Amino acid sequence: MIKSGKKDPGGRLNKRNKRFMMRYIVFGIIALIAAGYQYYTTGELSFDRRGNNNKQSQNQSARGNDPASNTDQSFPRGAAGNARVLADLQDNKLVYTRHARCRMDCRTISEKEIKEVLEDGKINFKKSKPNDSPCPSYAVEGFTDDGQEVRIVFADCDRQTKVITAIDLKNKYQCHCD
């Protein structure tokens, strides 16, 4: 037993060690909150200080750094994920399937309105299939010039954005498309 008034070094923490330990606990809580916010807004966790996701950097180096061939099929969330997917879809050439043309004619939706929904709409991730192979599909919802609330399903395929179908969310139409 030490008689100098100091506590046993193998015993409880002294005041200085308690303050030091509290700093680590507070730092850990802040780091967890920051990681949770990053995952909520982007759907990814990245610890690279430059803000790049290491998995994406590896994928790009394997593909030759061609940003148009970005086929990362992780499930993005939040506004950042929405903007990234929409930007990827907008960068590609739009190709209309026969089914999409028929639905557009039946529901009076023009190509111009399809492009506007792609630019200004929001992705409904519950109706999207980002892990579909070979082409992930995304349901983008928005409004046309004449006020129709629509859902346009796009597929991200090999440097092309295919328009799969066009749906009016408020009105039912009797379309006869094969």
C-alpha positions in Angstrom: 0.0 0.0 0.0 1.3 3.5 -0.9 1.2 6.0 2.0 1.9 9.1 0.0 -1.9 9.8 -0.6 -1.8 8.7 -4.2 -4.1 6.0 -5.4 -2.8 2.6 -6.4 -1.8 2.7 -10.2 -3.6 -0.5 -10.8 -6.8 0.8 -9.1 -9.3 3.3 -10.2 -8.7 6.2 -12.7 -7.5 9.5 -11.3 -9.0 12.8 -12.5 -6.5 13.3 -15.3 -7.2 9.9 -16.8 -10.9 10.4 -16.5 -10.8 13.6 -18.5 -8.6 11.9 -21.1 -11.1 9.0 -21.3 -14.0 11.3 -21.7 -12.4 13.0 -24.7 -12.1 9.6 -26.4 -15.7 8.8 -25.7 -16.9 12.2 -27.0 -14.7 11.8 -30.1 -16.1 8.3 -30.7 -19.7 9.6 -30.5 -19.1 12.4 -32.9 -17.4 10.0 -35.4 -20.4 7.6 -35.2 -22.8 10.5 -35.8 -20.8 11.7 -38.8 -20.6 8.2 -40.3 -24.3 7.7 -39.8 -25.1 11.0 -41.5 -22.8 10.1 -44.4 -24.4 6.7 -44.8 -27.9 8.2 -44.7 -27.2 10.8 -47.3 -25.1 8.8 -49.8 -25.8 5.1 -48.9 -22.0 4.6 -48.6 -19.3 4.9 -46.0 -16.0 6.4 -47.2 -13.0 7.1 -45.0 -10.9 8.5 -47.7 -9.9 12.1 -46.7 -10.5 13.4 -50.2 -14.1 12.4 -50.2 -13.6 9.6 -52.8 -15.0 6.2 -52.1 -12.1 3.7 -52.3 -14.4 1.1 -54.0 -15.3 3.6 -56.7 -11.7 4.5 -57.3 -10.7 0.9 -57.7 -13.6 0.3 -60.1 -12.7 3.3 -62.2 -9.0 2.3 -62.4 -10.2 -1.2 -63.6 -12.4 0.4 -66.2 -9.8 2.9 -67.4 -11.2 6.0 -65.7 -14.2 6.3 -68.1 -16.9 8.2 -66.1 -19.5 7.2 -68.6 -19.1 3.6 -67.7 -19.9 4.0 -64.1 -21.9 0.9 -63.2 -21.5 1.0 -59.5 -24.7 -0.7 -58.4 -24.8 0.1 -54.8 -28.1 1.3 -53.5 -27.7 5.1 -53.1 -29.9 7.0 -50.6 -30.8 10.5 -50.0 -30.4 13.6 -52.1 -26.8 12.9 -53.0 -27.6 9.4 -54.3 -30.6 10.8 -56.2 -28.5 13.4 -58.0 -25.7 11.0 -58.8 -28.0 8.5 -60.4 -30.0 11.1 -62.4 -26.7 12.7 -63.6 -25.5 9.3 -64.8 -28.8 8.7 -66.6 -28.8 12.2 -68.2 -25.2 11.7 -69.5 -26.2 8.8 -71.7 -28.1 8.8 -75.0 -31.9 8.3 -74.6 -33.3 5.3 -76.4 -37.1 4.6 -76.3 -38.4 1.0 -76.3 -41.5 0.1 -78.4 -43.5 -0.4 -75.2 -42.5 3.1 -73.9 -43.5 4.7 -77.2 -46.9 3.0 -77.1 -47.5 4.1 -73.4 -46.3 7.7 -74.2 -48.7 7.9 -77.1 -51.6 6.5 -75.1 -50.9 8.9 -72.2 -50.0 11.9 -74.2 -46.5 12.2 -72.8 -43.9 13.8 -75.2 -40.2 13.1 -75.5 -39.6 16.7 -74.2 -41.6 15.9 -71.1 -39.6 12.6 -70.6 -36.4 14.6 -70.6 -37.8 17.2 -68.2 -38.8 14.5 -65.7 -35.4 13.0 -66.0 -33.8 16.4 -65.3 -36.2 17.6 -62.5 -37.8 14.4 -61.1 -37.0 12.4 -58.1 -36.2 8.7 -58.0 -38.7 6.4 -56.2 -36.2 3.8 -54.9 -39.1 1.6 -53.7 -40.1 1.1 -57.4 -36.5 1.0 -58.7 -34.4 -2.1 -59.2 -30.7 -0.9 -59.0 -29.4 -4.4 -58.8 -31.1 -5.7 -62.0 -28.7 -7.3 -64.4 -27.6 -6.4 -67.0 -29.3 -3.0 -66.7 -30.3 -1.4 -63.4 -33.7 0.4 -63.6 -34.8 3.5 -61.9 -38.4 4.8 -61.5 -38.3 8.6 -61.8 -41.4 10.6 -60.7 -42.3 14.2 -61.6 -44.8 16.4 -63.4 -45.2 17.1 -67.1 -45.9 20.5 -68.6 -49.7 19.9 -68.5 -49.6 18.8 -64.9 -49.7 15.1 -65.2 -48.0 13.3 -62.3 -45.9 10.6 -64.0 -43.5 7.8 -63.3 -40.9 7.1 -66.0 -38.9 3.9 -65.7 -35.3 4.2 -67.1 -32.7 1.5 -67.5 -29.0 2.3 -67.3 -27.5 0.1 -70.1 -24.1 0.3 -71.7 -23.8 4.1 -72.3 -27.6 4.3 -73.2 -30.5 5.3 -71.0 -33.5 3.2 -72.1 -37.0 4.5 -71.5 -38.9 1.4 -70.4 -42.3 2.7 -69.7 -44.3 5.9 -68.9 -47.0 5.8 -66.2 -49.6 8.4 -65.3 -50.0 8.1 -61.5 -53.4 9.8 -61.3 -55.3 8.6 -64.4 -56.0 5.1 -65.7 -55.8 4.6 -69.5 -56.8 1.7 -71.7 -53.6 1.3 -73.6 -53.2 -1.7 -75.9 -49.5 -2.2 -76.0 -47.8 -5.5 -76.6 
